[in-house]
Amino acid sequence: MARAKRKSKPAVIYDVHEIFGGEAKIFKVDASGDVWQFRMWIAEEKKYVRKSLKTRDLKTAIERGKTLYLETYSDVRTGKKIFGITVGELVEQYVEWRREDASTGRITAERVGTIRAHLKHFVDYKGHSLKLCELDRQSLYDFASYRKLKNPTCHDVTIVNEQSTINHMMKFAFRRGLAHFDGFEFRKLNVNKDDVIRRDTFSLEEYDQLVKFLRTYSSKKASESDEVRNERLIVRDCILIAANTMMRVG
């Protein structure tokens, strides 16, 4: 015979005391013995905050309840989400949003991979399950020190790029109401000009060499047929247009 499902009994609440005219309450439940509990309604998120006050003394419970109410009220007033998403969940949402950009051609698929790699260090630093609402602007101030300890060979320019990606994600979170601030403050890193990874653009000397080469490359003499020459002329024009409009040629 199938075992009948056991119905859990609702917790019995008793000895209720109001705080600040009923804005919050402290009480006891039969399942928690004599330990006082705290409850406060968050209208913006339509949920109750409920926490144990970890005391059996009424006077101590009232003081802790008042402190907890004021802290929670202050967080709500500053826009902090009490029941916010975790760091890991934010990263997944942001990466998915950037994948949509890749599907429409705004960024490349390779760029999405780079973004995910950058944000992995953020998740490792703060933990996947940490609530985003527990962070503030100063929470990543020593991010560079953490990266250097984990990987002493990591270049400053790499860390700067990672920090930029993290703050771009925070702007995304702020726009969607997931965070109460739009970016972290990082300790300043002095990146030398020589340390910056060079982009795929041509120097003046390279451009001169390119133009000279393309003249020969697309000439009648170097082409075995008119069809080949036409293809080479198209390639030449594409490269020169890209170079002259400051586009990068991969």
Backbone bond lengths (Angstrom), bond angles and torsions (degrees), N, CA, C in turn:
res aa  C-N    CA-C-N  psi(-1)  N-CA   C-N-CA  omega(-1)  CA-C   N-CA-C  phi
1 M - - - 1.467 - - 1.527 110.13 -
2 A 1.340 116.06 142.89 1.462 120.15 178.48 1.522 109.71 -69.78
3 R 1.322 114.61 138.09 1.459 119.40 179.35 1.528 110.00 -73.56
4 A 1.314 115.45 132.65 1.458 120.08 179.82 1.518 110.08 -68.23
5 K 1.346 116.24 139.32 1.450 120.52 179.67 1.525 110.20 -68.71
6 R 1.314 115.00 133.75 1.454 120.26 179.33 1.522 109.77 -81.87
7 K 1.299 115.99 127.12 1.461 120.47 178.66 1.522 109.60 -89.22
8 S 1.339 115.57 124.62 1.455 119.32 179.80 1.528 109.79 -75.70
9 K 1.311 115.99 137.60 1.456 121.22 -179.89 1.531 109.55 -80.58
10 P 1.336 117.36 137.18 1.465 119.15 177.73 1.519 110.89 -65.20
11 A 1.334 115.26 143.81 1.460 119.67 179.76 1.527 110.12 -66.63
12 V 1.314 115.00 138.68 1.461 121.07 179.94 1.528 108.49 -92.70
13 I 1.351 116.03 121.31 1.464 121.93 179.55 1.522 109.49 -96.85
14 Y 1.322 115.87 135.24 1.467 118.86 179.03 1.528 109.97 -149.36
15 D 1.310 115.08 170.49 1.472 123.13 178.90 1.532 111.13 53.82
16 V 1.326 116.14 56.87 1.466 122.12 -175.35 1.532 110.41 -85.83
17 H 1.336 117.00 135.14 1.465 123.38 176.05 1.527 108.42 -129.03
18 E 1.342 115.95 130.18 1.458 120.45 179.55 1.523 111.15 -85.08
19 I 1.351 115.46 148.04 1.465 122.52 177.04 1.517 108.19 -120.69
20 F 1.342 116.43 135.62 1.459 122.42 179.31 1.535 111.60 52.50
21 G 1.325 115.30 51.20 1.464 120.46 174.62 1.511 114.42 67.72
22 G 1.327 117.34 28.40 1.457 120.78 177.65 1.509 115.18 94.68
23 E 1.348 117.87 3.17 1.467 120.57 177.29 1.525 111.31 -64.58
24 A 1.308 116.87 -27.92 1.462 122.95 175.42 1.525 107.73 -146.95
25 K 1.326 115.43 166.75 1.464 119.97 -178.94 1.519 110.05 -138.96
26 I 1.331 114.85 150.54 1.457 120.23 167.19 1.513 106.66 -118.40
27 F 1.319 115.94 148.16 1.457 120.15 -173.94 1.526 109.37 -163.12
28 K 1.315 114.88 177.26 1.453 121.60 174.72 1.520 109.03 -121.63
29 V 1.321 115.89 152.07 1.466 121.27 173.39 1.519 108.04 -126.21
30 D 1.316 115.55 149.58 1.456 119.03 -175.77 1.524 112.92 -61.61
31 A 1.348 116.42 -28.01 1.472 119.38 -177.88 1.526 112.62 -75.64
32 S 1.339 117.73 -17.01 1.469 120.89 -176.71 1.522 113.21 -107.08
33 G 1.299 116.53 11.60 1.452 119.13 179.45 1.511 111.09 66.65
34 D 1.322 117.20 -133.07 1.459 121.55 -177.74 1.530 112.93 -98.43
35 V 1.313 118.11 9.89 1.461 121.17 -178.51 1.531 109.78 -79.06
36 W 1.324 116.84 129.47 1.456 122.07 -178.08 1.531 111.55 -73.76
37 Q 1.336 114.94 143.73 1.453 122.80 179.41 1.528 109.65 -117.19
38 F 1.341 115.63 157.02 1.472 122.10 -179.52 1.524 108.41 -121.38
39 R 1.348 115.62 141.59 1.466 119.51 176.22 1.526 110.14 -144.15
40 M 1.336 114.57 136.89 1.468 120.79 -178.76 1.520 108.81 -145.78
41 W 1.320 117.57 133.64 1.461 123.07 -179.74 1.531 110.47 -84.76
42 I 1.345 117.01 127.47 1.466 122.86 176.59 1.523 107.47 -104.11
43 A 1.322 116.24 99.47 1.468 120.80 -174.14 1.524 111.95 -62.76
44 E 1.357 116.74 -37.80 1.470 120.34 -177.48 1.523 112.71 -61.66
45 E 1.328 116.58 -30.58 1.466 119.86 -178.16 1.523 112.67 -113.72
46 K 1.362 115.47 -0.24 1.462 122.20 175.56 1.531 112.15 55.45
47 K 1.325 114.45 45.90 1.465 120.87 178.11 1.519 109.84 -143.89
48 Y 1.335 115.35 159.60 1.454 121.09 174.58 1.534 109.94 -95.38
49 V 1.322 116.01 135.70 1.463 120.97 165.50 1.521 106.40 -86.71
50 R 1.312 116.44 126.26 1.461 120.03 178.38 1.527 108.91 -133.99
51 K 1.328 116.48 126.37 1.455 121.13 -179.01 1.524 110.22 -142.24
52 S 1.307 114.06 152.42 1.464 119.13 173.80 1.525 109.27 -79.84
53 L 1.318 116.97 136.65 1.458 121.58 178.07 1.523 111.78 -89.22
54 K 1.320 116.83 -3.71 1.466 124.39 172.45 1.530 112.75 53.78
55 T 1.300 114.99 42.79 1.468 119.80 174.97 1.527 109.27 -152.71
56 R 1.310 115.35 151.17 1.470 121.23 175.40 1.529 111.39 -102.47
57 D 1.329 116.59 -3.77 1.459 121.35 -177.63 1.524 109.44 -91.60
58 L 1.335 117.38 127.77 1.464 122.19 -175.61 1.526 111.51 -63.78
59 K 1.332 117.61 -46.29 1.463 120.39 -177.73 1.530 111.10 -61.01
60 T 1.329 116.61 -44.16 1.472 120.68 178.02 1.518 110.59 -64.50
61 A 1.335 117.36 -39.54 1.464 121.75 179.94 1.519 111.06 -62.77
62 I 1.341 116.87 -40.53 1.472 120.40 179.74 1.528 110.24 -64.60
63 E 1.322 117.16 -44.38 1.466 120.44 -179.98 1.524 111.18 -64.11
64 R 1.329 116.47 -43.59 1.464 119.71 178.60 1.524 110.84 -66.68
65 G 1.305 116.78 -36.83 1.456 120.91 178.45 1.512 111.95 -64.37
66 K 1.338 116.65 -41.88 1.467 120.48 177.64 1.527 111.19 -63.48
67 T 1.334 115.51 -43.90 1.473 119.62 179.24 1.520 110.86 -62.20
68 L 1.330 117.08 -44.36 1.456 121.70 -179.69 1.524 111.21 -64.33
69 Y 1.331 115.96 -39.19 1.467 119.36 177.96 1.528 110.78 -62.57
70 L 1.328 117.03 -47.44 1.465 120.94 -177.90 1.527 111.31 -63.21
71 E 1.343 116.71 -40.85 1.468 120.34 178.62 1.523 110.74 -64.38
72 T 1.327 116.43 -44.32 1.463 121.02 -179.23 1.519 110.97 -66.76
73 Y 1.339 116.26 -42.12 1.467 121.36 178.97 1.530 110.44 -61.26
74 S 1.338 115.98 -42.39 1.465 120.54 178.78 1.521 111.17 -62.77
75 D 1.328 116.94 -41.60 1.468 121.17 178.58 1.525 110.97 -61.75
76 V 1.330 116.21 -43.39 1.462 120.63 -179.62 1.525 110.49 -64.44
77 R 1.330 117.08 -41.72 1.463 121.52 -178.65 1.527 112.27 -64.56
78 T 1.321 116.88 -31.45 1.471 120.48 179.91 1.520 112.44 -88.62
79 G 1.332 117.08 4.87 1.458 120.85 175.90 1.508 115.02 89.09
80 K 1.316 117.65 6.03 1.456 120.28 -179.20 1.525 109.94 -73.31
81 K 1.327 116.06 133.86 1.452 121.25 178.82 1.533 109.57 -80.11
82 I 1.325 116.36 122.54 1.464 120.93 179.69 1.519 110.17 -75.43
83 F 1.323 116.92 -37.95 1.459 121.69 179.41 1.523 109.10 -111.32
84 G 1.316 116.42 51.31 1.454 121.36 -175.36 1.522 113.01 -77.05
85 I 1.339 113.95 175.46 1.456 119.97 178.80 1.526 109.66 -80.00
86 T 1.318 115.72 168.21 1.451 120.70 179.56 1.530 110.12 -88.17
87 V 1.320 115.10 167.76 1.464 121.42 177.29 1.533 109.73 -58.48
88 G 1.318 116.88 -45.16 1.460 120.71 -179.32 1.518 112.56 -63.14
89 E 1.326 116.54 -39.75 1.464 120.58 179.89 1.527 110.71 -67.24
90 L 1.328 117.20 -38.34 1.465 119.94 177.65 1.523 110.76 -62.62
91 V 1.320 116.93 -45.21 1.462 120.41 179.94 1.526 110.69 -59.02
92 E 1.332 117.21 -43.60 1.465 120.39 -179.92 1.525 110.94 -63.36
93 Q 1.338 117.16 -41.70 1.462 120.17 178.82 1.523 111.28 -63.83
94 Y 1.333 115.69 -42.73 1.457 119.66 -178.15 1.529 111.33 -67.11
95 V 1.321 116.74 -44.63 1.472 120.49 -179.97 1.530 109.96 -62.57
96 E 1.317 117.21 -39.30 1.467 120.59 178.33 1.527 110.54 -63.69
97 W 1.338 116.34 -39.04 1.466 121.00 177.22 1.521 110.65 -63.48
98 R 1.332 117.00 -40.17 1.469 121.19 178.79 1.531 111.36 -70.87
99 R 1.330 116.66 -29.26 1.475 119.32 174.39 1.530 110.27 -63.55
100 E 1.318 116.33 -36.58 1.462 120.07 176.49 1.528 110.10 -63.06
101 D 1.335 117.07 -38.34 1.463 120.55 175.48 1.521 111.00 -61.58
102 A 1.337 116.41 -39.24 1.465 120.36 179.56 1.526 110.55 -66.40
103 S 1.328 117.03 -36.87 1.467 120.22 -178.52 1.522 112.32 -69.06
104 T 1.344 116.60 -22.76 1.470 120.23 178.31 1.522 112.31 -100.94
105 G 1.333 117.04 3.24 1.454 121.02 175.70 1.512 115.68 86.83
106 R 1.335 118.31 6.00 1.461 119.70 179.33 1.522 111.05 -68.88
107 I 1.324 116.52 -38.21 1.464 122.23 175.03 1.518 108.05 -134.54
108 T 1.325 116.76 169.04 1.460 120.60 -179.98 1.534 110.47 -90.47
109 A 1.322 115.37 161.94 1.461 120.22 176.72 1.528 110.56 -63.25
110 E 1.343 116.26 -33.45 1.458 120.27 178.24 1.527 110.84 -64.40
111 R 1.324 116.72 -35.56 1.466 120.66 178.59 1.531 110.59 -64.46
112 V 1.308 117.24 -37.54 1.472 121.13 176.90 1.527 110.06 -60.35
113 G 1.333 115.98 -41.73 1.467 119.93 177.72 1.521 111.74 -62.57
114 T 1.330 116.26 -39.71 1.466 120.50 178.26 1.528 110.56 -64.94
115 I 1.321 116.91 -42.33 1.463 121.59 178.85 1.522 110.71 -59.85
116 R 1.318 116.48 -46.16 1.465 119.92 179.16 1.527 110.84 -62.08
117 A 1.323 117.78 -39.87 1.467 120.81 178.62 1.526 110.97 -64.11
118 H 1.344 117.09 -41.61 1.465 120.87 177.81 1.523 111.41 -60.26
119 L 1.328 115.97 -45.04 1.457 120.30 -174.24 1.523 112.92 -76.11
120 K 1.322 117.28 -18.11 1.467 120.65 176.50 1.534 110.18 -60.51
121 H 1.328 116.83 -37.85 1.463 120.36 -179.94 1.534 110.57 -67.90
122 F 1.326 116.43 -34.69 1.472 121.00 176.12 1.527 110.15 -63.58
123 V 1.328 116.51 -45.76 1.470 121.12 179.39 1.523 110.66 -64.36
124 D 1.335 116.69 -42.46 1.470 120.20 178.77 1.532 110.80 -62.06
125 Y 1.313 116.40 -36.15 1.468 121.37 -176.62 1.529 111.93 -70.84
126 K 1.335 116.52 -42.74 1.459 120.19 -174.00 1.528 114.71 -105.65
127 G 1.313 116.64 -16.45 1.463 119.11 178.54 1.517 111.75 97.06
128 H 1.323 115.68 137.06 1.469 122.54 -175.50 1.524 111.90 -63.06
129 S 1.330 118.03 -36.57 1.463 121.36 -172.00 1.527 114.17 -95.04
130 L 1.345 117.92 1.33 1.462 120.39 178.99 1.524 109.70 -67.43
131 K 1.327 116.27 133.57 1.458 120.64 178.00 1.528 110.19 -69.19
132 L 1.317 115.94 134.63 1.464 120.53 179.92 1.525 111.27 -60.70
133 C 1.334 116.78 -32.40 1.468 120.34 -178.43 1.523 112.35 -68.15
134 E 1.325 117.83 -12.23 1.464 120.93 178.68 1.533 112.37 -84.75
135 L 1.324 116.77 -5.40 1.461 121.18 -179.80 1.526 110.50 -98.44
136 D 1.336 115.53 156.07 1.460 121.07 172.97 1.528 108.48 -136.78
137 R 1.329 116.88 -174.46 1.464 120.63 -174.70 1.529 113.34 -60.51
138 Q 1.327 117.52 -27.54 1.463 121.18 -175.92 1.529 113.37 -92.11
139 S 1.324 117.59 -0.65 1.466 120.76 -171.28 1.527 113.74 -65.84
140 L 1.333 117.86 -22.78 1.465 121.42 -179.36 1.527 112.03 -115.86
141 Y 1.329 116.17 21.93 1.466 119.66 -175.46 1.532 111.80 -58.02
142 D 1.330 117.65 -36.93 1.467 121.76 -178.88 1.528 112.35 -102.20
143 F 1.326 116.67 28.55 1.463 121.03 179.43 1.523 111.44 -57.53
144 A 1.336 117.15 -40.54 1.467 120.64 -179.02 1.526 111.25 -62.21
145 S 1.322 117.58 -40.18 1.462 120.99 178.66 1.524 110.78 -63.12
146 Y 1.333 115.65 -40.86 1.466 120.45 177.55 1.521 110.90 -60.90
147 R 1.340 116.71 -44.71 1.463 120.28 -178.54 1.526 111.16 -65.15
148 K 1.335 116.58 -38.03 1.461 120.66 179.91 1.533 111.22 -67.99
149 L 1.324 116.55 -37.21 1.469 119.93 178.40 1.526 110.75 -68.20
150 K 1.321 116.34 -38.49 1.466 120.29 -179.83 1.527 111.47 -74.00
151 N 1.329 115.97 -34.98 1.464 120.72 -177.75 1.519 109.28 -145.10
152 P 1.339 118.15 90.96 1.470 122.08 -176.90 1.527 114.16 -58.73
153 T 1.331 117.87 -21.56 1.469 120.77 -178.25 1.533 112.24 -88.12
154 C 1.320 117.02 -0.67 1.461 120.77 -178.29 1.533 110.15 -67.87
155 H 1.336 117.45 128.20 1.461 122.06 -178.38 1.525 111.05 -78.16
156 D 1.336 115.36 149.34 1.465 120.52 178.35 1.520 111.45 -59.98
157 V 1.325 117.25 -38.25 1.463 120.01 -178.79 1.525 110.46 -64.07
158 T 1.325 117.48 -32.80 1.465 121.14 176.71 1.526 110.66 -66.17
159 I 1.330 115.59 -43.24 1.465 120.92 179.82 1.523 110.40 -64.28
160 V 1.336 117.01 -41.44 1.465 121.32 178.34 1.530 110.23 -60.05
161 N 1.327 116.92 -41.98 1.470 120.73 178.35 1.524 111.14 -64.90
162 E 1.331 116.82 -39.01 1.463 120.66 177.85 1.523 110.72 -64.36
163 Q 1.327 116.55 -42.57 1.459 121.06 179.30 1.532 111.10 -63.40
164 S 1.318 116.07 -37.40 1.457 120.60 178.20 1.531 110.62 -63.77
165 T 1.327 116.47 -42.42 1.460 121.01 178.46 1.527 110.76 -63.86
166 I 1.325 116.80 -42.47 1.466 121.19 179.42 1.521 110.50 -60.36
167 N 1.324 117.26 -44.85 1.463 119.80 -178.61 1.524 112.55 -71.49
168 H 1.316 116.94 -29.14 1.468 119.09 174.23 1.525 109.40 -65.41
169 M 1.325 116.07 -38.35 1.467 120.59 176.24 1.526 111.09 -64.26
170 M 1.347 116.82 -39.45 1.464 119.97 -179.34 1.532 111.31 -67.17
171 K 1.316 118.18 -33.36 1.467 120.63 174.71 1.527 109.45 -63.80
172 F 1.319 116.35 -40.33 1.467 121.71 175.26 1.522 110.30 -59.58
173 A 1.346 116.35 -46.36 1.469 121.23 -179.24 1.523 111.29 -64.02
174 F 1.322 116.85 -40.06 1.470 121.45 -179.28 1.528 110.95 -65.98
175 R 1.326 116.44 -42.64 1.474 120.38 178.79 1.519 112.04 -60.61
176 R 1.322 116.47 -34.45 1.458 121.19 -177.87 1.529 113.09 -91.08
177 G 1.319 116.70 5.28 1.452 119.86 177.75 1.512 114.50 74.32
178 L 1.341 116.64 20.21 1.458 120.92 -179.24 1.518 112.18 -91.01
179 A 1.329 117.26 -18.09 1.469 122.58 -178.50 1.520 109.20 -134.28
180 H 1.338 116.37 154.51 1.461 120.66 -178.91 1.530 112.47 -98.39
181 F 1.331 117.27 8.67 1.464 122.30 173.96 1.522 107.95 -148.89
182 D 1.343 116.44 160.98 1.471 119.23 -170.69 1.523 114.28 -108.46
183 G 1.326 117.66 13.03 1.462 118.49 177.21 1.516 112.28 173.50
184 F 1.334 115.17 155.88 1.460 121.89 177.79 1.526 110.39 -91.67
185 E 1.322 115.31 155.12 1.462 121.31 171.31 1.523 108.09 -99.65
186 F 1.323 116.06 124.48 1.461 121.75 -178.81 1.521 110.32 -109.42
187 R 1.323 115.26 149.13 1.463 119.31 173.24 1.526 108.16 -63.52
188 K 1.338 116.12 134.56 1.459 120.81 -173.73 1.521 111.72 -66.35
189 L 1.333 114.68 136.01 1.466 121.81 175.49 1.524 108.06 -113.15
190 N 1.304 116.69 134.19 1.465 121.59 177.75 1.522 109.05 -92.25
191 V 1.315 115.39 103.05 1.462 121.33 -178.91 1.516 108.89 -95.99
192 N 1.333 116.75 120.10 1.462 121.44 178.14 1.520 110.67 -70.56
193 K 1.313 114.89 150.71 1.452 119.70 -179.90 1.525 111.45 -60.09
194 D 1.342 115.98 -34.76 1.462 120.15 -178.74 1.520 112.26 -71.68
195 D 1.360 116.37 -18.54 1.462 119.72 -177.84 1.522 112.87 -82.35
196 V 1.340 116.06 -18.48 1.457 119.69 -177.16 1.522 109.26 -70.15
197 I 1.312 115.72 128.26 1.466 120.77 179.74 1.525 109.32 -66.73
198 R 1.329 115.64 126.00 1.454 120.16 -175.37 1.512 111.41 -69.19
199 R 1.335 115.83 136.73 1.452 121.49 177.27 1.523 109.56 -81.47
200 D 1.336 115.57 165.48 1.461 120.76 -177.42 1.518 111.58 -83.18
201 T 1.332 117.07 62.80 1.457 122.48 171.90 1.520 108.22 -118.59
202 F 1.320 116.54 158.93 1.454 120.70 -174.17 1.527 111.96 -91.17
203 S 1.335 115.59 140.87 1.462 119.99 169.11 1.531 107.68 -77.36
204 L 1.340 117.07 169.59 1.468 119.88 179.70 1.522 111.66 -61.10
205 E 1.351 115.92 -40.22 1.465 120.11 179.63 1.530 110.68 -64.92
206 E 1.326 115.85 -42.28 1.463 119.38 178.80 1.525 111.24 -65.31
207 Y 1.325 115.91 -37.78 1.464 119.73 -179.99 1.533 110.83 -63.64
208 D 1.336 116.05 -42.43 1.470 119.53 177.88 1.523 110.84 -61.73
209 Q 1.327 116.19 -42.94 1.468 120.04 178.66 1.528 110.80 -63.48
210 L 1.314 115.21 -39.21 1.465 120.42 -178.63 1.529 111.07 -64.06
211 V 1.325 116.27 -46.77 1.470 120.50 -178.82 1.532 110.32 -61.20
212 K 1.341 116.34 -44.60 1.466 120.19 179.84 1.524 111.52 -62.58
213 F 1.331 115.00 -42.37 1.468 119.16 -179.44 1.532 110.91 -65.35
214 L 1.331 117.04 -42.06 1.464 120.14 -176.12 1.526 111.99 -66.98
215 R 1.331 116.17 -28.74 1.467 118.78 175.59 1.521 110.53 -61.79
216 T 1.340 114.50 -45.49 1.468 119.31 179.12 1.527 110.89 -70.03
217 Y 1.321 115.97 -43.81 1.466 122.76 -176.38 1.527 111.99 -58.08
218 S 1.353 116.53 -37.74 1.467 120.12 -175.52 1.533 113.25 -102.25
219 S 1.327 116.13 13.15 1.468 119.49 -178.93 1.530 111.03 -78.01
220 K 1.334 115.95 161.62 1.466 120.70 176.89 1.515 110.98 -62.97
221 K 1.319 114.35 -37.42 1.466 119.64 -177.27 1.532 112.07 -62.66
222 A 1.341 116.65 -37.60 1.467 120.33 -177.04 1.521 112.75 -86.09
223 S 1.319 117.16 -7.69 1.470 120.52 -176.49 1.518 110.13 -104.62
224 E 1.295 115.57 134.28 1.464 119.99 -176.04 1.516 113.13 -81.56
225 S 1.340 117.87 -12.70 1.464 121.35 178.07 1.532 108.53 -159.22
226 D 1.341 114.85 166.88 1.459 119.27 177.68 1.533 111.42 -63.98
227 E 1.314 116.14 -34.43 1.471 120.38 -179.73 1.535 110.26 -64.61
228 V 1.340 115.29 -44.44 1.468 119.48 178.78 1.514 110.18 -64.10
229 R 1.345 116.67 -41.70 1.473 118.88 -179.19 1.520 111.81 -64.06
230 N 1.340 117.16 -40.15 1.469 119.98 178.55 1.533 111.21 -61.47
231 E 1.317 116.61 -40.90 1.465 120.24 177.72 1.529 110.63 -63.52
232 R 1.341 115.54 -41.13 1.462 119.51 -179.41 1.533 111.65 -69.07
233 L 1.306 117.15 -33.82 1.464 120.29 176.58 1.536 110.85 -65.92
234 I 1.328 115.84 -37.89 1.467 120.15 177.79 1.533 110.00 -64.83
235 V 1.332 115.34 -44.25 1.472 119.84 178.44 1.524 109.92 -61.81
236 R 1.328 116.29 -44.36 1.467 120.72 179.26 1.523 110.80 -57.85
237 D 1.340 116.90 -48.52 1.465 120.56 -178.21 1.528 111.56 -63.11
238 C 1.306 116.71 -40.77 1.474 120.04 179.60 1.528 111.14 -61.66
239 I 1.326 115.97 -44.35 1.464 119.90 -178.26 1.525 111.00 -67.47
240 L 1.329 117.38 -43.24 1.466 120.40 -178.60 1.519 111.62 -68.68
241 I 1.324 117.27 -38.99 1.476 119.90 177.64 1.529 109.40 -62.91
242 A 1.342 116.43 -44.12 1.475 119.58 179.24 1.508 111.24 -62.64
243 A 1.353 116.06 -43.81 1.464 119.63 -178.39 1.530 111.28 -66.65
244 N 1.326 117.72 -40.98 1.461 121.36 -176.57 1.524 113.27 -74.79
245 T 1.332 117.69 -16.47 1.460 120.63 178.12 1.517 111.50 -105.23
246 M 1.353 116.02 15.19 1.470 123.34 176.44 1.512 113.80 65.20
247 M 1.316 116.55 21.47 1.456 119.69 174.78 1.528 109.35 -80.34
248 R 1.332 115.47 154.07 1.463 119.38 179.66 1.513 110.59 -87.58
249 V 1.317 116.31 138.47 1.469 121.46 -179.00 1.520 107.90 -109.49
250 G 1.314 117.03 110.07 1.469 120.32 -179.12 1.504 111.29 -84.73
